[in-house]
Amino acid sequence: MPTQKKIDTVKTLIDAFPFIQLFRDQIIVIKYGGSAQSDPSLKEKFAKDIAFLFLLGIKPVIVHGGGKKINTILEKLDIETSFEEGQRVTTKENMEVVEMVLSGSINKEITSLLNHHGVKAIGISGKDANFIKAKPKDAKKFGYTGSIIDIDEKIILNLIKENFIPVIAPIASSQKISQPGFNINADLAASKIAVSIGARKVIFLTDTLGVLDKDKRLFSTLCLDDVQKLKNDKTIQGGMIPKVDACVEAIEGGVKKAHIIDGRIEHSILLELFTSEGIGTVIKERK
């Protein structure tokens, strides 16, 4: 490697140093989904990035979705599925597949990848130790899609204290023993978990640059008032609604900043955290 290239590499590390200092010992919740969760190359890079954060002394907590894989399995089984307001309507038949995919194959794949890169990851769902409890969001409209009513944050904090990286499938337990549990929107689950464990940041990986205006230009920074205006004029709509709602809920609950970034970009988490410009949209209480 030429000497100048080596110097440039060191400069990059030095530029990141203030951010590393700032976030060391802080909890950062990362909602993992979209192409970053399905592309083999991006999956590998994601695992390396999370391991890197951990080795820097940052405390990552992963909350994952799995919508694409759930849709694929439902289609193969010829089970219908639909969405309202960007969230899945979860029938009883859907629920069996949702839990199988989220708590089973996806959760364990992420855990295995992280372990492979030298960190201790442990996969759980909200049913484990009953640490996420939920009620129906609207049983007639959404079926077994739930709204979180309680999180036992000690479960996650104890795992962090023991130097584990929690990998959380957004399936919640029910207060009724005969109820199969609830499918929780992963964005909203990440927000609730971030608030409950006192996370400094919550980051949402998506398949878009971030929050875009009507001309498809990126908003690099938004405050809470901006978000409401953009929802009112339909700039923010569809699947972006639960993401920005999750960001707002996190900020109102005490999380300092929420980020929506493009998970299709290699090392997007590191670029957002350790560069001054970042690459996505950051939402905060006020500008």
TASUL-V213715 format. One record per run of one state. SS is the DSSP state (helix for helix, strand for strand, loop for the rest). FROM is the first residue (numbers start at 1). LEN is the number of residues. Records with the same first field share a line. If there is no record, write none. Layout:
SS->FROM-LEN  FROM-LEN
//
This chain:
loop->1-2  24-3  33-1  38-2  56-3  65-2  77-5  85-2  91-1  117-4  126-2  131-1  137-2  144-1  152-1  162-3  170-1  174-8  184-2  197-4  207-5  213-5  219-2  233-7  253-4  263-5  275-6  285-3
helix->3-21  34-4  40-16  67-10  92-25  128-3  139-4  153-9  186-11  224-9  240-13  268-7
strand->27-6  59-6  82-3  87-4  121-5  132-5  143-1  145-7  165-5  171-3  182-2  201-6  212-1  218-1  221-3  257-6  281-4
//
